Amino acid sequence: QESAELIKSLKETEFQRAQDLWQRKFGVVAQEQKERAKQYRFLASKGFSSDVVSRVVAGRSA
């Protein structure tokens, strides 16, 4: 049970770090596919998981 809580906490931390970085770099949810792809590639290149990157680029919260 502790490991499940730790994993959840780490995922929330990863999401927050990705969102903070995305906010500093882009700040607005992309309307065009080309811009979304650019934002996705940027965050993925920084080592964030695809799940987290997808949520951040789509503008969804944790």
N, C-alpha and C positions, 0 to 999 in steps of 0.2 A: 504493500500500500504506500509506503514511503517513496518507493521508486516511481510510482505512478504520479504522485504529487510533485516530485522533483522534475519529472519529464514535462508535466503540464506547466510548471513554473518556468522551465527553460524555454518552452515554446512561446510562452507569453513574452518572455524577455527578448527572444529572437524577433518576434513580431514587432515589439516596441522599438527595437534598434533599427529594424528595416524601415519602419514607418517614419522614424525620426530622420534617417538618412534620405529617404524618398522626399520628405517634406523640404529638407534643405536644398536638395538638388532640383526638384521639379515643382512641388507645391500645389499642383492642380491635377485632377484626374483627366487623363488623356481622352479626347473624343474620337480620335482617329486611330485605326489599327496600327499604322506605322509608328505613331508616338507611343502607343501602349507597348509595342514590341521593343522599342528603344528603352523604355523604363524597365521592362521585364529583364532585358539583357543586362542592364546596368546593375540591378539588384542581384541577379543570379551570379554575375561576375564577382560580386563581393562575398559570395559563399552562402547566401540565404537559401533555404529550401524552396522548392517549387511551390509548395502549398502556401508558404508565407508570402512569397513574391506575388503569387496570383491574387491573394487577398489584399495586399497593399496596393497593387496596381489597379485593382478594380474599385478601390475606395471603401472596402468593407472593413469594419472594425474587428477586433479580436473576438 
